[in-house]
Amino acid sequence: MELFTKLKLLTDPNGASGDELPASNAAAELLRRYTDDVEIDAFGDVIGHISCGDENAPTVMLDAHLDQIGFIVTEITKDGFLRFTTVGGVDGRMLPDSELCVITRRHGIIHGIVGAVPPHLQKGLGKQTDAISMEDMTVDIGMTGEQARSVVSIGDYMCFSGSAMALQHDFVTSRSLDDRACFLCILHALELLKDKKLPVNLLICGSTKEEIGGNGAQYVAERFKPEYAIAVDVTHARTADAPEVTGELAKGPDVSIGFNSRPDFAEKVIETAKKHNIPYQVAACPGRSGTNAWSIQPAGVKTLVLSLPLKYMHSPVEVLRLCDVENTGALLAAVITDFDGRADK
Amino acid sequence: MKELLARLTEMDGVPGFEDEIRDFVVSEAQKHVQSVTVDCVGNVLCFKKGEKAPSSPILLTAHMDEVGFLIKDITKDGMLKVAPAGSIDPRVLIGRRLRVGKNKIPGIISIKAIHLTTPEERKKAPELKSLYIDIGALDREDAEKLVSIGDPAVFDTAFASLGVDCIKAKALDDRVGCAILLKLMEEDIPFDTYFLFSASEEIGCRGAINAVSTIDPGFICVVEGTPAGDVPDTPEHLYSTRLREGAAISLIDGSTIYSRALRDKIIARLDREKIRHQFKLRQTGGNDGAAMIYGTGAKVFGLSVPMRYIHAANSVAYLPDVEDTLSTARVFLEEAASENE
């Protein structure tokens, strides 16, 4: 199955932090191509084990989070509009007139449009350069108050809608590329490792709730206490409005160096990349990495952050290049096959 | 009506580039009317004979174009800068999918991640000049293989049902008007009538001017989409029109004072037949009624389907309001030139 097809299978289901199950099911299904030992825990974390045959060999955890940013319905107005709060970091400027999926507990998925101020009624309602506050936005689901109350419940989740779409060359746009595209990188690594003798045991994790603090990965790390972990997450790629960003598309996976992405581990990964001619980038990461590596590390794990460059992160139309997915998967596979257990010399 | 709206709204036609809609309208019209002409600015003017000739020509009009963009520039990184064709609030552009040019090349407009912004930055909406369409081109040369300066770009939105009896689509303004005219052209009508599918209304009501000066009508009905501000964050007195209250009838707007006598005559019929209608309460906006000054004088009736989030990728309307607007337009056809009181 080609990469774009697998990506769509992962990114098209909804799965905001705390409501990941549709995404977890899709991830588990794809993971079962590489191991029978796959479980989905009580929180929706997808956990897979691939044994190398030596129970004394170290375990390397490969983690990517499955949750995406989203919204929770807080109120149904008397006229049938929905007010909401955000789950994870949402820039409200993406919202006016956007289309959302409302995941109702009682009636399946319905759609809604986030209310936008009509230009003809601008007078007295602020300038076009003022961003509209999310507190002043509502979601229009095309129903009266009575109809809405019979379908939607307070606490129902909502996500940006939209299916993954190919642009030119190997560019792809979708919501939730952060971070399911990185779960795809892990799957690609497993594809490359199929039928190879592994020097280490693998713990594959598709974790939940990263966007609100990394709880899922934390539980899994505490439960299994792997010796090593690579958190595979997205990082920013330079755009015209973010010229100071060092990461770029098509330059390969980004290796972080700092407290949370161990410098000696990072050095080994860079050596591996050079040895196998895999393009890579490097990023300085002095403190908190903003990834699951931060919540995994306290379980006593030696962590590394390996990132996929991504444009327009946390928007409904994030953009990546599939060559970066392939190279990230290739580097993960090479790091595993070359693993000599001395990443922490 | 729903199927016709689905077809019409998924066609692309920014001002000056209405070909897709024009071709469809011409081929449909030819089945039902006596003459169809296309003029130098792309208007489609249809003439249909009725049971009798009116005292003065009757004109029913809707516009084919939708708001969108033209590609203004291609940056060295292969990003497309845009110039608006029609009035669009840049705040509805962020995170949108669009399609560019005849080959409908897919692209997106977005901005840098929230992590790279400050709370102060997030209080300001980016201006149009800082936004661009990203089609996944490697650089300018690569982009130029697929798109050119001057190419039109439209929102890439699918028509869909929404909630209960509502629909969402791009270009409801004014494909609803086009749909209503197409439906009426299929029927037997009391008076000879001109049906005008105008071009380029969104950039200043230009298309209709040519038609009006050609026909010199005595009675004009403009069938439009109009903003419904009935959402929770708008003060109620600024709603203008509301969904679920029927066809919106104009009093006065930025370009036209509507004929009171004609309006009263039509409303008397609507009340008798219990066809739901409301008034458009705000004086904002304009439409092809503006063209009436290019003839020797006409009574104008302004009729609209209320819709939320007009001039954006996803507009929302209530289907029964569309049917009420169709019924009201039919009453115009019957009453405008009649001798009834």
Interface residues (C-beta under 8 A of the other chain):
Chain A: T77 D79 G80 F81 R83 G89 V90 D91 G92 R93 M94 L95 P96 D97 S98 E99 I110 H111 G112 I113 G115 A116 V117 P118 P119 H120 L121 Q122 K123 G124 L125 Q128 T129 D130 A131 I132 D136 M137 T138 D140 I141 G142 M143 T144 Q147 A148 F160 G162 M165 A166 L167 Q168 H169 F171 T173 H236 T239 A240 D241 A242 V245 G290 K311 Y312 M313 H314 S315 P316 V317 E318 V319
Chain B: T75 D77 M79 S87 I88 D89 P90 R91 V92 I94 G95 R96 R97 I105 P106 G107 I108 I109 S110 I111 K112 A113 I114 H115 L116 T117 R122 K123 K124 A125 P126 E127 S130 Y132 D134 I135 G136 A137 L138 D142 L146 T157 A160 S161 L162 G163 V164 D165 C166 I167 K168 P227 G229 D230 V231 P232 D233 T234 L238 S240 R244 R282 T284 G285 R308 Y309 I310 H311 A312 A313 N314 V316 Y318
